[in-house]
Amino acid sequence: MCIILHYSNILLCWIFILLLLLQPGLAHAGADTGMELFIDHLFPYLLPYLILTQWLLRLTNVSSIPQQSKWKFYLQIYFLSALGGFPTGAATINFLFKQQQITKKEAPLLLAICHAPSPLFVVGFVGVEILKNPNSGWYMLALIHFVNIVMLTVFILKFRKINTYPMVSHQPDPVTSPLIESIKNSLPTVLLVAATVIFFTTISYVLTETLLRFVDQLPNGIMVSLYSILEMTSGLDASQNLFAHSKWLELIVITILSMQGLSIHLQVAVLAKEANITMKPYFITRVFQTLLVPLLYWLIFMFH
């Protein structure tokens, strides 16, 4: 099985390389689109919050929270992750696991739970720019966090009385500024996000434009799916262009937000692998939420 997967990846790489070499104009246009999406819609939301949450992590001695108040510790982790958005949760879990403030059993589950889009991204880009209704953005954000918090509650009930190895307090270097360290440690994450967004947007753009040379027109659903599976922001942008006047636009958007795309999952996987955290609970949770969250949104806000 591993050998088949290995050679399948090699074949896929060659296909993409040939597509880019044979159609440099499309590759350039796709990269431009990816850069525009990142600079206009992700960078303004990601960088300030990522730096602030990393700074807060270093200023707050979370390891000082006593064991009988572990629920406060878990809530603090979730709050920091929710504030920053993708992939701040993975970066936070990565940092705390390396600092031995969470255990090997806790880290994969927290990685799966502490995962939500940035409030500014959902309310600003999704609510205002795509749906033209900030309230819809707030509803989507609230529903995503509601599902996550229910899962977090179950997690807390399971782990609050389980003895784990003592949390180790790591005092910051008195010579180093926590803010400067936060900026330095945030830059690799921002670069990772930029690279994956631009790469997957380029690939999805080249694929769709190549297909359009063989067929007169692709169904709008296929177009949005091709973009969304690879890169969430591209999928959201495509849904705005193709379904702007559809009554199903909100359901399409919440589905894309729940699914998130390969780009975001790869960002999380890189950060998890760096800390040697298993991804299995994360993937199971993503499948579960992709099915549950759009259904709940339709039942609560769209079903009449």
SULWOSUL-V501245 format. One record per backbone hydrogen bond with DSSP energy under -0.5 kcal/mol. CO is the residue of the C=O (numbers start at 0). NH is the residue of the N-H. Records with the same first field share a line. If there is no record, write none. Layout:
CO: NH  NH
This chain:
0: 4
1: 5
2: 6
3: 7
4: 8
5: 9
6: 10
7: 11
8: 12
9: 13
10: 14
11: 15
12: 16
13: 17
14: 18
15: 19
16: 20
17: 21
18: 22
20: 23
22: 26
23: 27
24: 28
25: 29
26: 30
27: 31
28: 32
29: 33
30: 34
31: 35
32: 36
33: 37
34: 38
35: 39
36: 40  41
37: 41  42
41: 44  45
42: 46
44: 48
45: 49
46: 50
47: 51
48: 52
49: 53
50: 54
51: 55
52: 56
53: 57
54: 58
55: 59
58: 60
59: 61
60: 63
61: 64
65: 68
66: 69
68: 71  72
69: 73
70: 74
71: 75
72: 76
73: 77
74: 78
75: 79
76: 80
77: 81
78: 82
79: 83
80: 84
84: 87  88
86: 90
87: 91
88: 92
89: 93
90: 94
91: 95
92: 96
93: 97
94: 98
95: 100  101
96: 99
99: 167
102: 106
103: 107
104: 108
105: 109
106: 110
107: 111
108: 112
109: 113
112: 114
117: 121
118: 122
119: 123  124
120: 124  125
121: 126
122: 127
123: 127  128
124: 129
125: 130
126: 132
132: 135  136
133: 137
134: 138
135: 139
136: 140
137: 141
138: 142
139: 143
140: 144
141: 145
142: 146
143: 147
144: 148
145: 149
146: 150
147: 151
148: 152
149: 153
150: 154
151: 155
152: 156
153: 157
154: 158
155: 159
158: 161
166: 168
167: 169
168: 170
172: 175
176: 180
177: 181
178: 182
179: 183
180: 184
181: 185
182: 186
183: 187
184: 188
185: 189
186: 190
187: 191
188: 192
189: 193
190: 194
191: 195
192: 196
193: 197
194: 198
195: 199
196: 200
197: 201
198: 202
199: 203
200: 204
201: 205
202: 206
203: 207
204: 208
205: 209
206: 210
207: 211
208: 212
209: 212
210: 213  214
218: 222
219: 223
220: 224
221: 225
222: 226
223: 227
224: 228
225: 229
226: 230
228: 261
229: 262
230: 234
231: 235
232: 236
233: 237
234: 238
235: 239
236: 240
237: 241
238: 242
242: 245
245: 248
247: 251
248: 252
249: 253
250: 254
251: 255
252: 256
253: 257
254: 258
255: 259
258: 260
259: 231
260: 264
261: 265
262: 266
263: 267
264: 268
265: 269
266: 270
267: 271
268: 272
269: 273
270: 274
271: 274  276
272: 275
278: 282
279: 283
280: 284
281: 285
282: 286
283: 287
284: 288
285: 289
286: 290
287: 291
288: 292
290: 294
291: 295
292: 296
293: 297
294: 298
295: 299
296: 300  301
297: 301  302
301: 303
